[in-house]
């Protein structure tokens, strides 16, 4: 789930290459006849059901949880967490 700052072809291409279904809020003036097919579908869906309906269907409203979780984690463990990459 990404905000409109990532509404560009490169982001969609990267996510597609990673096998990730993009949920990126298109800009208000977005056209549905240009750009990646996933984006065109999102623009059409928003036009059909509106911003609020789209937000509910794709789960865009949950983005705030991620936006809140990372700063909280960093505030709690910031001085003790020094890993530069995720290892499993």
KARA-V138613 format. One record per residue. N is the residue number from 1. PHI is phi as a letter, one per 40 degrees, with the letter a starting at -180 (* if undefined). OMEGA is omega in whole degrees, -180 to 180 (* if undefined). D_LAST is the distance of its C-alpha to the last C-alpha in Angstrom with 2 decimals. Layout:
# KARA-V138613
n=N phi=PHI omega=OMEGA d_last=D_LAST
n=N phi=PHI omega=OMEGA d_last=D_LAST
This chain:
# KARA-V138613
n=1 phi=* omega=-176 d_last=23.20
n=2 phi=b omega=180 d_last=24.81
n=3 phi=c omega=-174 d_last=28.19
n=4 phi=c omega=178 d_last=31.14
n=5 phi=c omega=-180 d_last=30.23
n=6 phi=c omega=-180 d_last=27.88
n=7 phi=c omega=178 d_last=30.70
n=8 phi=a omega=-176 d_last=31.07
n=9 phi=c omega=-178 d_last=30.80
n=10 phi=c omega=180 d_last=28.06
n=11 phi=c omega=179 d_last=25.65
n=12 phi=c omega=180 d_last=26.55
n=13 phi=c omega=179 d_last=26.20
n=14 phi=c omega=-179 d_last=22.70
n=15 phi=c omega=178 d_last=21.55
n=16 phi=c omega=179 d_last=23.44
n=17 phi=c omega=179 d_last=21.78
n=18 phi=c omega=-179 d_last=18.31
n=19 phi=g omega=-178 d_last=19.74
n=20 phi=b omega=176 d_last=19.83
n=21 phi=c omega=-176 d_last=23.04
n=22 phi=c omega=171 d_last=24.44
n=23 phi=b omega=-178 d_last=26.04
n=24 phi=b omega=-179 d_last=27.84
n=25 phi=c omega=178 d_last=31.11
n=26 phi=c omega=177 d_last=33.83
n=27 phi=c omega=-178 d_last=36.42
n=28 phi=d omega=-178 d_last=39.68
n=29 phi=c omega=-177 d_last=41.68
n=30 phi=c omega=177 d_last=39.26
n=31 phi=b omega=-179 d_last=41.01
n=32 phi=b omega=-179 d_last=40.08
n=33 phi=b omega=179 d_last=41.53
n=34 phi=b omega=176 d_last=39.33
n=35 phi=g omega=-178 d_last=35.70
n=36 phi=c omega=-179 d_last=32.83
n=37 phi=d omega=180 d_last=33.77
n=38 phi=c omega=-180 d_last=31.04
n=39 phi=c omega=179 d_last=32.55
n=40 phi=d omega=178 d_last=36.07
n=41 phi=c omega=179 d_last=35.24
n=42 phi=c omega=-179 d_last=33.87
n=43 phi=c omega=179 d_last=37.05
n=44 phi=c omega=180 d_last=39.27
n=45 phi=c omega=179 d_last=37.56
n=46 phi=c omega=179 d_last=38.00
n=47 phi=c omega=-178 d_last=41.64
n=48 phi=c omega=-173 d_last=42.20
n=49 phi=b omega=179 d_last=40.73
n=50 phi=g omega=-178 d_last=40.46
n=51 phi=c omega=-177 d_last=37.77
n=52 phi=c omega=178 d_last=37.44
n=53 phi=c omega=179 d_last=37.21
n=54 phi=c omega=180 d_last=34.59
n=55 phi=d omega=180 d_last=32.51
n=56 phi=c omega=-175 d_last=32.66
n=57 phi=c omega=-175 d_last=32.00
n=58 phi=c omega=179 d_last=28.92
n=59 phi=g omega=-179 d_last=27.46
n=60 phi=c omega=-180 d_last=27.97
n=61 phi=c omega=180 d_last=29.22
n=62 phi=c omega=-178 d_last=25.78
n=63 phi=d omega=-178 d_last=24.74
n=64 phi=d omega=-180 d_last=26.08
n=65 phi=c omega=179 d_last=23.35
n=66 phi=c omega=-180 d_last=20.70
n=67 phi=c omega=180 d_last=23.29
n=68 phi=c omega=-174 d_last=23.73
n=69 phi=c omega=-176 d_last=20.21
n=70 phi=c omega=177 d_last=18.91
n=71 phi=c omega=178 d_last=22.06
n=72 phi=c omega=178 d_last=22.03
n=73 phi=c omega=-179 d_last=18.53
n=74 phi=c omega=178 d_last=19.64
n=75 phi=c omega=-178 d_last=22.94
n=76 phi=c omega=-173 d_last=21.53
n=77 phi=b omega=-173 d_last=18.84
n=78 phi=d omega=-177 d_last=20.02
n=79 phi=c omega=-175 d_last=21.52
n=80 phi=b omega=-177 d_last=18.64
n=81 phi=b omega=-175 d_last=15.60
n=82 phi=b omega=-179 d_last=15.58
n=83 phi=c omega=179 d_last=12.19
n=84 phi=c omega=177 d_last=13.11
n=85 phi=a omega=-179 d_last=9.91
n=86 phi=c omega=176 d_last=6.67
n=87 phi=b omega=-180 d_last=3.77
n=88 phi=b omega=* d_last=0.00
